[in-house]
Amino acid sequence: MGPWLALCVLLYLPRALQGQNPTPGWPPAPLQSFEDSKFQGEWFVLGLAGNTHTVADRSLLSPFTAKFTVTKNNHVEVAYAMIRGQRCVTWSYELISQSQPGTFSVAHSGEPGADPEEIQVYDTDYASFALLLSRKQSDLQRILRVSLLCRIWAIQTQLLDKFICLVRAQGLSDDNIVFPDLTDWSVPPGKC
């Protein structure tokens, strides 16, 4: 499936990045309701954008997964896994629900003095895609990220439209968008 995703992005992205507004009226207002239990499970991170990302970062971005699990204390644990060379890199953190639906603060329990971070599920249908916003304020700068998550290793055209429009609505440029290179990519059995 990797080559299909690469082909879709290569064919569609130039049109989307020519300054066209792919879907007028996007992005919509943030979620009015959110169901943690429906959001649980494995997601594939197929697009990233951020004020600290550049197109040059594409070579550094390997495909990776995010698994969301509701814990006994009603927090959401997020576990990421990425293949880098011949090894599996993993990291995780816990999300604590906030008053706005789909909005969480990141619990930095193992990192004293860590900068506060907020993650918002901006849009999702639970079954195929999710758009996430992450905001973090450090002493030196504000860090903003937009993530496109999918349940399969493929991006539908309308999801790419939504992702690009949300990126632009956050004041980011097309140069801040990075897609992992899925060409000839596969997860070695038992690696992650």
Beta strands, then each sheet from edge to edge (+ up, - down):
strand 1: 41-50
strand 2: 64-70
strand 3: 76-84
strand 4: 87-97
strand 5: 103-107
strand 6: 117-124
strand 7: 129-137
strand 8: 142-150
strand 9: 177-178
sheet 1: 9+ 1- 2+ 3- 4+ 5- 6+ 7- 8+
end
